[in-house]
Amino acid sequence: MRLLASNYVVYVDVLLLYLAANFICDYLLLWATAAVTLAKTNWRRLCAGAALGTAHFLLVYLASLRIIPYYGLLRFIPTILAVTLIMLLVTFHPVSLRRLVKLALHFGGLGFASGGIGLAAAYVLGTPAEPNTFLGLITATAAILIIAELGWGVVQTSMIRSIYQLPISIHFGDEIIKVIGLLDTGNHLTDPLTGTPVIVLEQELLARLLPPDLAANLHQLKSGDEKALTQLLAASRWSSRFRVIPYSSLGSKSGMLVGFRPDMVTLDVSGQSVPLGEAIVALCSHQLDNAGEYQALVPPSLVHGVLGEFSFSPAVSPAASGGEGQ
């Protein structure tokens, strides 16, 4: 099917392909932005944001064929910026102005990178006079996936140690354990009974607070020793805190971590102690980082709503202690 407009032929099927490709491209850009910034959203909001971007693309396309006016206005940079901000607001609302700026920078960076690759592909796969726009869009879409899944993974590996090393305090009564926790995107451990997220902590840090007999029996608990479990439950102070966390990992089909419920976990940043949600602290018998830069693995779900409100500078690991906070 085709339509005639101002001496131009518009093929409806081709237009629909353009719109579909643009929608997918915008959806993936918003998804990639959410992935790299840990911003909270869902597929419905992603679809709504992508639909707004696709609607703008349609208007620009129709204006370029002189079917509708205001071609210059629609391509005006402030107009494009306004549409981008509205897309981000719809996708990630509610969001603070500071957070919106961060989202826009990530969205723009991903967009420029993938757009540049798509534009180059359009000319390579077409001709200088008639670039293949459709294949350019497809290539740009593939570029988003590559950048988000592979490229960002490489960048994240080098950045994670400085940006996502979080100074946290774990409170057990009057005792406070101060550590640097690594935000670990692979940590999806939860308490099987309550669904509470689990922080993995080097065992020796908490062992300082435990009665000597309990600390000595921790390795027996991990192997399922019932006698050690009975001894632990006999200690009234720690019995209500005790948890058993099943897990599986590469090289180990299944295992069990001994965990304890702290009174509170706080994120210490910008001179503030920001309370996080409920958590279980599971103990790891070996050192988590050979360089000693962090001593705990923090699940993203625990800090999901807090990270976006702060800018983190490279963390300096404080001496982990089992005494009272200073």
N, C-alpha and C positions, 0 to 999 in steps of 0.2 A: 504494500500500500504506500502511495506517495501523495504528497500535498504540494501545490504550487504556491509560492509566496515571494512576491517582489523579485520575480525572475529567477528564484532559487527553487530547486526541487528538494523537498524534505521527505525522506524515506522514513516512515513511522517505525518500521522494524529496526532500522539502524539507530534511530533516536532512542528507542527503548533499550537497545544494547548499551548505548552511551550512558543512559540514566542508571541502568543496573550496575555497570562497571563503576560509575561515580559513587553510587550508594555503597557498594562493597568497599571501595577505597576509603570513603569517609568513615565508615563503620570501623574498619581496621585501624585507621589513624586514631580514632577515639579509644578503641580497645587498647592499642599499643600505649597511648598516653596514660590510660588507667593502669596498665601493667607496670610501666616503669616508674610511676609516681605513687603506686599503692593507693590510688584514689578509689573510693567506693562508688560503684554504680551497678547497673544490671542491664540485661539485654534489651529491655524495653526502652530505657533511657538512651542506650547506644543507638537503637533504631530511630528514636525521635531526633537525636542530634544529627545522625546521618541523613535523615529525610530533609532536615532544614538545609544542610549543605547541598543536597541533590536538587532541592527546589531552587536554590540560588544558581546552581549550574544550568538548570533548565531555562531560567530567565535570561542568563547571559547568552546562552545558545540561541534562543529565539530572538533576542535583541541583535545578535550578530547577523542574523538573516533579515533584519528590519521588519520582523513580524510584529514586534513591540518596540516602543521607544526606550530611551534612557540607557543605551548601550554604554556610554561613557560613565554614567553614574554607577551602574552596576559593577563596572570594572575599576571604579575609584578605590584606591587603597584603603581609605577610612571605611568605605562600605564593606570591603572584604574583611577588615579587622572587626567591624561590628558584627558581621555574620558569624565569624569565628567565635567571638566571645559569647554570642547568644547560643551557639551550638554547645559550647563548654558549660554554660550555665544550665542548659536543659539537661545535659548528660550527667553533670556532677552536683547539681543543686541538692542541699544548701552548701555554699562554699564561700569562704572569706575572700576579700579582695586580694590579699597577699597570696593565698592559695590559687586564686584564679590566674594571677600573673604567672605563677610557676607552671600551671597547666598549659597556659597559652604558649610559653616558651618551649615546653616539651612538644606540644602539638605542632608548633611552627617548625621546630628543628626536624622532627620526623617528616613533616610535609615537604619542606624544602629538599631534604635529602632524597626522599622517594620520588618527588616531583621532578627533580633534576635527572634522576636515572630514567624515569618514564619519558621525559622530553627527549633525552638523547636516543632512547630506543625508538621513539616515534619517527625521528629523522633517519636513523639507521635502517629501520624496517620499511620506511617509505622513501620519499624523495625530498630534497630541499624545497621543491615547489609544493608538494602534497605529502606532508608527514602523515604517517599512519597513527592517527589519534587514538583509535580504539586499542591497538596493540600497545601503544604507549601507556594507556590506562591500566591494561593488564600487567604490564611490566612494573608499573609503579606500585600496583597492589602486591605483586610478588616481592618487591623491594621492601615494603613495609614489614612483611612477615620475616624477611631475612634480617632486617635491621633490628626488629623487636626481639626475635627469638635467638638469633645468632650474634649479631653485632652488639646488642645491649648486654647479652650474657657475658661477652668478653669484657666490655666496659665495666659491667657490674662487678666482675671478679676483681678488677683492680681498684674500683672505687669503694667496694663494700667495706674494706677494712678501715677506711678513713671516714666515710660518710655514715655508715650504718653500724658503727660501734657505739653502743648506747650505754652511758653510765647509769646503772640501776642500783637501787638499794632494796635488799630483801629483809623484811622485818619479822623476827621471831620474838614476841614479847618485847623485852627491853634491849634485846640484842639486834644489831644491824650488820648485815653483810653487804659491803660495798664492792661491786665488781663492774667490769666492762663486759657487756653482753653483746654478742654478734647477732644482728637481725638475720635469722636463718630462714630463707624461703622454703627450705626443704623440711623444716620442723613442723609437722602436722600432728604431733602427739597430743592426745587429750585424755583426761581421766575417763575411763570407760563408763563410770557410773553417772557422772555429772556433766561430761563434755567440756570440763574446764581445761583451757590450754596449759601446756606443760613447758616450763623452763628447765633446760638441762644444765646442771651446775656441777663443777668439779667437786668430787666427793670430799676432799680434804678441807674445803672451806666450811662446809656445814658440820663435818665431824668434830670440829673444835667446840661446837656448841652442845653436842650430844654427850650424854653420860658415857664414860669410857667403855662400859660393857656393851652399850648399844653400838658405838662406833666400831668396836671390834667385831661385832656380829653382822655388819652390813653386807659383807661379801657372802655370808651364809644365807642371808635373806634372799639375795639375788639368785641363789641356786635352789631356792624353795625349801630351805631347812625349817621345819615346823618348830623345832625347839627354839631356834633363834627368834622366830616370829612370836612365840609365847613370851619370851623374855622382853621383847620390845613392847608388847601390849601390856605387860605388867608395870611398865613405867607410865604412870598416869599422865604426866605432862605431855608426852609425845604420842600416846596411843590414839588420841582423837585426830592427830595430824597425819597419821600414817596412811600411805596410799601405795598400791601396787599398779604400775603402769606397764602393760604389755606393749611390745614393739617388734618391728621387723626391719631388717636393713640388709644391704648388699653383703653377701657372705654369711649372713645369719638369718635363717628362715624366721625364727622367733626368739624372743627373750623377754626378760622382765626387769624393769627398773624400779628401785625403791624410791618412793617420793614422800614429801611432807608438804602439808598445807601451811604456808606462811600467813601471818596476820595481814600483811600488806606488801605490795611491791610498788615502788615509786621510780619514776624516771627523773633523774637529776640533770636539769639542763637550764641554761640561762639564769642561774641563781635560784631556780625554783625546783621544788620536789612535786612532780605531778603524779598523783595516784593513778595506777593502771587498774585494769579489771582483776577479777579473781584469777589466781594461778596456782598450779602445783609445781613444786620444785623437785625434780627427779635428779638423782645423783649418778654421776658418771665416774667410774673408778680410774680413768686415765686422763691425762692432760689433753684438753681440747685443742689447744694451739701450741705447737712446738716453740713458737717465738714468744709465747706468753702474753700476746696482745689482748686476748679476751679469755674469760673464764666461764662464760655461760653462753648458751644458745637460746635466743629469744624468738618465740613464734610470732610471725607478722600479725596474726589475729589479736594478739595482746596489745599491740601498739598502733593498730590500724587507724584509729580515730585521732591519735595524738601526733604522729609523725608529721603530718601536713602542716601543723601550726608552728613548727620550729625549723630553724635553719641550723644544721649540725656542722660544726667545724671538726677537723680531725681530732679524735679523742686521744687523751693521754691517759693511759691506764694507771689508776691510783692503786696503791697497795691494798689488796683485798684484806679485810680484817673481820674479825668476829666480835669486836668490841662495840661499844656504843658509838653512834654517829657523832661526828665532830661538828 
